[in-house]
Amino acid sequence: MLFDNGKYEESYYIADELLDLSKAINDNYIYADACKIIGRRHHFRGEYDKALEFYLKSLNYFEKGNNLAPMSEVYNSMGGVFLNQ
């Protein structure tokens, strides 16, 4: 939500914190969501290889939980990377 409202730096900071938290509590959904946000950060900066790396991590963990809606968001974002390259 922060990212969508133009608060990029705040969303990046929170995503990094979420990544650490998700590892500490072993929560795959939070990990996947954090990776998706970090992927968006790299995508937004034009760092397409890094974006795909994090999108793929995100997708892997969303797939484990059969979380279809966020998986579709990640696929859409990956399509954007391929379009921008």
Secondary structure, DSSP 4 states (H G I P E B T S, - for coil): -TTTTT-HHHHHHHHHHHHHHHHHHT-HHHHHHHHHHHHHHHHHTT-HHHHHHHHHHHHHHHHHTT-HHHHHHHHHHHHHHHHH-
